[in-house]
Amino acid sequence: MPEGRIATLGRMLSDTASRPLVIGHRGAPGYRPEHTRSAYELAFALGADAVEPDLVATRDGVLVLRHENEISGTTDVARRPEFVGRRTTREVDGRALTGWFTEDFTWAELSTLRARERLGRVRQASASFDDRYPVIRLRDLFELIDAAADERGRVLRMVAEFKHAAYFDELGLPLDELFVAELDAAGWGRGDDRLIMEAFEPTLLERLGARGIRGKRVFLIEATGAPWDLVLADGHGARSYDSFVTEQGLLGLTGRFDGVSVGKPRLVGGTQTRRGADAPGAPLTGAELVDAAHAAGLEIFTWTLRPENRFLAGGYRRGTVRAAFGDWLGEFTHIVDMGVDGIFVDHPDLGVVARDWSLGRAG
């Protein structure tokens, strides 16, 4: 990296970003198909502090940006006659799935596909851009972030989510090893303060740390079940996700990882109201979960804040049209007021508004 660029980056990193971080979830899929160059560029234009790519691998070891390795719902692959023979059934994390999988394609082949919005029935505006943009690689996003940071004169971050690490290990495509190669190719060295890494599998996060990759490591907490890597190791005795969000569970993560990221229902609605939530040793919810994470020295993030009635907790819905916006500002600011460190949003501008609104009231 040129010396001038290093000095500029150093000045930008010395700036403290507003909290919580507003993270463009797969870019800005409320407006453009997720994981496209247009979605990521728009996320930064709308004020996002970071963007979150989902990482999966191709047959030839290229990390590409897709919600899942099964891509029939996020690309036009099902309409491409040359790939009709690639449709197959695979078992991924214990579940049989039928479709087209990134690991059955080379990057050269995937690069010919065009992206589609996964929630197109709800996001018709975003879906109107279907089939216009190609699939992109992780290395393309590194370049995009560098360019956007230079243009805006502030630090911009990546929150990289690793999908199905144990599954890809079995295929001989270790995501941590491939990620190191991508960092080197992009000129990011072994990572820095711009990088946050997250996964539902703690083993993968530990391997990233052992490889000397710098950047925060965040453990993703699913709503139910157990991490698949632990299931493979311990079978029915595997620790559940719930066990990690008790006071003792959070304390046990101290020193292992830098933070946790929980689904929004653990903070508002959903699991927050289930029976037995106040029992000793029960999973924490709401502000108690946020406070306990901080007391354990962990940052806490939440996903995914979306404005449509379909995705809002019951008390924030308005009217009966599921695709219409409800009281998103009420729900978003309620979550920000809990003191979370980062929010994943599909509409980055709305996340910025909610943060500014919350901070303005607090001031």
N, C-alpha and C positions, 0 to 999 in steps of 0.2 A: 504494500500500500504506500503511495507517495507520502513524503513527510508532511506536506501541506494538508493532505487529507487526514492524517493522523492527528495533527494539531487541531483541526476543525472538529474532529470527532471527540477529542478530549474536552474541548470547551462545551460541546453539546451534552456530553455525558455528565458534566458537572452540574447541569441544570436538573432540578428536582421536578419530575412530572407531577401534575395534579393527581390526587387519589380520589376515587379509584382509577386505575388505568381503564380506558375505554378500548376494548379489543374487538376489532372487526372480525366477527365469526365467519371464517372462510371468505373474508373480504367484506362485501356489502350485498349479501344475497337478497335483501329486501328490494334491491333495485337492479341488480345484474345477476346472471347465473353464477352460482357459487364456484369458488376456486378458479375463476378466470382472471386474466390480466386486468380486464376492465373492472371487475369487482374489487380487486385489491387497490388499483389506482384510485377508484372512487372512494374507497374506505378512508384513505389518507386525505383525499380532498375534502371529505366531510368531517375531518377532525380526529380520526382514530389515532390513538397512541401506538397501537400495535395491530398486527393481523395474525390470524391463526390458520395455518395450513394443516390439513390432515395428510399424513405421509404414508404412502403404500409403494410397493416396489414392482418394477417390470421384470420380465424374464431375464433381461440382460443387466439387471442391477441398477437401474435408474430410479431415483425416488421421484414420484409424480404426485400431484395434488388432486386427490379425490376423497370424497366422504368415506367411501369404503373401497375395498379391492373389487367388489362386484359393481359393475359400472353401467348396467342396463338402464338404471333410472337417472343417471347423471350425464350420459352421453348419447349420441345417435347410433351407437354400435348395433342395436337391434334392427336398424334399418339399412345396414350395410351388407349387401349380399356377399361380399368377399370374406366376411367374418362369420357367416352363418354357422359354419362348422366348428367354431370355437365355443359355442354354447355348451355348457356342461354343468354337472352338479359336483360341488365340493363341500367338504365338512370344514367349517371355519368356527373355531372356538366351541366345538361341540354341537353346532347346528348345521343341518344340511341346507345349502343354498344352491339355487339353480340360476344360471345366467352367464355373463361374460366377466372374466377376472383379469386384472392387470397382469398377474404373474404368467398369463398365457400369451402375452403380447410383448414384442420388443418395443423400445421407445419409438423407433422409426414408424412402427405400425400405429401405436397409440397417438402419435402426433398428427395423424390424419383425421382423427375423430374430432367432433365438435361437441361442446358442452351444452347441457340442458339443465334448467333449474329444477332441483329435486322437489321443491314444494310449489310446483307450477300451478296447481289448482287453486292454491291460496294466493300466490304471488303472480297474478296474471301480468302485471307490469314487468316483472323480472323475466317471466317466461316468454314475453314478446321478443326477447333477445336470444331465444334458443337457437342453436345451430349456427350462431354467428362467430363464436370464439373457439379457438382450439384448446385442447388440454395443454397444461404447462407443467414444467418440471420445478423441483425445489430450487435448482440453480437459477432459474429465471426469476424466481421471487426474491432471492438474495440481491440480484441486480436491481430489481424494481425498488426494493427498500432502500438501497444505497442511493439511487437516483432521487427518490422522494425525500429522503432526509437532506440531501444536498439542496434540493429545491426549496424546502421549507425552513432550513437552518435550525432544525431541532432533531433530537434523537428519536428515531422510530424503531420499534421493536418487532421481533418475530416470536410468536408463541407456537412452537412446533409440536403437534400432537402425533405420536407414533401409534399406528393402528395395527393390532393383531401381531405383536412382535413374536410371540412364541410360535404362532402359525408360520410366519415367514422364516423363522429359524429352521423349522423342519424342512423347508424348501431349499435351504442353503442360501437364503437371502437375509442375513442378519442386519436388521435396520440400523443398529448402532454403528456397525462397521461401515455401512453405506453412507451414513450421515457424516462420519469423519471425512470420508472422501469428498463429499459435497461441500463441507466447510472449507477444506483445503482448496478446492477448485474455485470457490467463490471469493477467496482472499479473506475469509473471516477467521483464519487460523484455527485455534481450538475454542472459538467462541468468546463472548465478552458480555458486558452488561446489557447488550441489545437482545440477548438470547434467553428465552425461557423454554424449557422442555417439559412436556407433560405426557402421561401415559396412564392407562388403566392397569398396567402390569408393573408392580414395583421392581421386579427383577430387571427389567429393561432400564429403568431409571438408575438403578445401582450400577449397571454396566456402563451407562453413559458417564457416570461419575468416575468409575474406575479407569475409563479411557482418558481422563484428564480434560474432558470438555467443560469449559467454563460457561456458566449461565445457571440460572435457577432451575431446580428440578421440582416439579409439582405433581403430586399423586392425584389422579382423577378418581373420584368416588362415585360409582354407579348407584342407581336407586335400589337395586336388589342384587342378589347373587354374590359371587366371590370372584376375585381376579383369576383369569384363566390360567396364568402361569402358576398360581398357587394350587389351583384345582389339579393341574397336571402333576404337581409335586406331591400333594397331600390328599388327593381324592376328596371323599366326603368330609374329611376333617379340615379342609381348607378354611382359612379365616374369611368371614363374610366382609363385605364392604361396610356394613353397619358397625362392625366391631372397631373400625378405624376412626369412627366419629363419636366415640365416647370420650370422656375426659382422659381415661387411661390410654385409650387407643391413640389419641392425638399426642399425648406425652411420649408414647413409644415411637412416634415418627420424628421427634425432635433430634436433630443431628443427622438423621438419615436423608431427609428431604427439606426443601425450603418452604413448601406450602402444600395445601390441598385445594382441590377444585371440586365443588359439589353442584349437582343439579339444582336448579331453582326451587323445586318443590321441597327441598330440605330447609329452605329459608322462608318460604311463603306458600301457604296452601299445601295440598298433597300430603306428604309424609309428616308435615308439621302437626297435623291434627289427628294422627292415628292413635288408637288406644294404646295405653301403656307407655306413652312417650315420656312420662314423668317418673317411671320406675327406675330404681337404682341400676346403674350400668346400661340404661337404654341409650340409643343413639340420640345425640343432641340435635336440636333444630333451632331455626330462627336466630335471634341475636345471641342466645346462649352458645350456639355453635361457633359463631364468629368470635365471641369473647374468649371461648375456651381455646380456639386455634391460636389466637394472639397470645394468650397466657402461656401456651406451649412453645412460643417463639416461631410460629408458622404464619405465613401469609395465607389468605383465603380468597379464592376466586369463585365466581358462580356463572353458570350457563343454563339456558340461553334466554336472554331477555328479548321478547318479541312483542310487538304492539297489538297484534290481531287478537280478537276475542277468543279464538280457538286456543291460544297459548297462554292467556292471562288466567290468574287465579280467580275463582268465582266472584269474589267481591269487587273485582275490577272490570268485569265484562259489562258492556253497554249494548243493549238491543239483542237481536237474535241472529244477525248475520255474522257467521263465524269468521269470515275474511275481513270484516270491518274492524277498524281500530276501536279499542275500548279505552279505558282510563289507564293507558300505558304510563303516563307521567306519574300517576299515583303509585302504581306498583313499582316502577323503576326507582323512584325517589325513596320509597319505603325500604327497598333493598340497599340503596346507597347509604341511607341513614344508619344502617346497621354497622357500617364501618368496614365493609369488604374492601379488599385491595385491588380487585379487578372485576369487570363485568364483561361478559361476552355478549355482543349484540349483533343482530342482523341488519340493523339500521344505525350505523355509527353516529349520525347526526342526532338521533333521538337519545342515544346514550350520553352524548356531550351535553345536550339540553338538560337531561335529568341530573347529571353531576353538577352542572352550574347552578341549577335550581336548588339542589340540596345544599351546596356550599353557600349560596347566597342567603338562604334562610338561616343557616348555622351562623353566618357572620352577623 
